[in-house]
Every structure is written in structure tokens, then in C-alpha cells.
């Protein structure tokens, strides 16, 4: 079908109406003291540098006993389920982020 018919133009709007998305926030511990922290990096440049500094600050302020680092191959795909499962089993707090 031609967009021009009998001197009229048909305008198509490919957008969908906005959706309301609601996601409950994860429960937060009252204190990080004694909690193991996991870091999930999406492999963007300098994310590892940022996480290293965050770990250092957390160790100084909260004396975290363990830091576990894992990474995704790229920012555009989700982490593999085994990575998520390992973080869930080994740490009480996770930091997910990127670099640039």
C-alpha cells in the first residue's frame, strides 16, 4: 500500500504508549560490617579501576572480609546464570556497574 493515496498522506506512528514498570528495590543491610561484597563488572574500560577503589574504601570503613570479582563479556548481554548463582551463594552484598 502506498503512503500517498488520493492526495492524502498516511502517517504511521511506530511508537508504543509508555509502560509503567515497577520493580521493588532489593533489601539493604543496615551495616556492611562483616559482609562479603561481590563486584560484577560489564567489561567497560576503567570499571575494574573503579571497583578496586570502591573495595579499598569498603575495607577501610566497614572491614569487609571478602571481595569477589566477576565480569560479563560485554555490557549488552546479561551475566551467565552460574556467575549470578556464585555471587548469590558467596556474598551478602553485590555492586554491579560499568566504567568509561
C-alpha atoms as one frame of an Amber mdcrd trajectory, in Angstrom:
protein
   0.000   0.000   0.000   1.347   3.380  -0.957   1.555   6.059   1.780   0.103
   8.582  -0.722  -3.484   7.784  -1.778  -5.966  10.150  -3.449  -3.894  13.176
  -2.473  -3.749  12.095   1.173  -0.694  11.125   3.178  -0.918   8.351   5.732
   1.326   8.999   8.723   2.302   5.967  10.740   3.351   6.287  14.365   5.584
   3.342  15.285   5.792   4.209  18.978   4.001   2.340  21.702   2.309   4.039
  24.618   4.544   4.323  27.699   4.506   1.405  30.112   4.671   1.755  33.841
   7.370  -0.566  35.115   7.693  -1.167  38.821  10.464  -3.099  40.450  10.906
  -3.382  44.178  14.307  -2.365  45.430  16.453  -5.091  46.923  16.606  -5.180
  50.704  19.588  -3.295  52.054  21.596  -4.420  55.060  21.736  -1.917  57.899
  25.524  -2.170  58.022  28.174  -3.591  55.689  30.481  -4.567  58.547  31.316
  -8.259  58.252  29.578  -8.627  54.886  31.287 -10.115  51.852  30.950  -7.960
  48.746  30.713  -9.095  45.140  31.542  -6.927  42.151  30.015  -7.625  38.739
  31.757  -5.620  36.042  30.483  -5.344  32.470  33.994  -5.119  30.960  33.849
  -1.450  30.026  37.167   0.381  30.369  38.153   1.500  33.865  35.354  -0.369
  35.635  37.969  -2.585  37.233  39.823   0.503  38.462  36.635   1.949  39.926
  35.710  -1.313  41.660  39.214  -1.630  43.077  38.885   1.804  44.666  35.378
   1.029  45.974  36.701  -2.200  47.504  39.534  -0.303  49.181  37.102   2.225
  50.679  34.727  -0.526  51.863  37.597  -2.405  53.504  38.732   0.738  55.313
  35.292   1.826  56.505  33.453  -1.475  57.040  36.234  -4.072  57.325  34.632
  -6.333  54.731  36.111  -9.836  54.962  35.960 -10.807  51.273  35.595  -9.245
  47.837  34.635 -11.423  44.890  35.116 -10.097  41.359  33.251 -11.417  38.337
  32.708  -9.926  34.903  30.381 -10.069  31.959  31.897 -10.226  28.480  30.052
  -7.070  27.365  27.582  -4.518  28.680  24.872  -5.589  26.243  24.312  -9.153
  27.426  23.303 -10.462  30.850  25.728 -12.277  33.106  25.725 -16.047  32.831
  23.472 -17.757  35.358  26.433 -19.525  37.007  28.030 -16.126  37.732  24.826
 -14.832  39.344  24.419 -18.059  41.318  28.002 -17.893  42.581  27.590 -14.288
  43.698  24.286 -15.108  45.411  25.877 -18.034  47.255  29.112 -16.341  48.331
  28.377 -12.690  49.081  25.807 -10.730  51.032  26.119  -7.515  49.003  26.714
  -7.017  45.272  27.864  -3.987  43.357  27.016  -4.019  39.667  28.462  -1.344
  37.452  30.438  -0.177  34.492  33.316   2.042  33.570  34.203   4.588  30.879
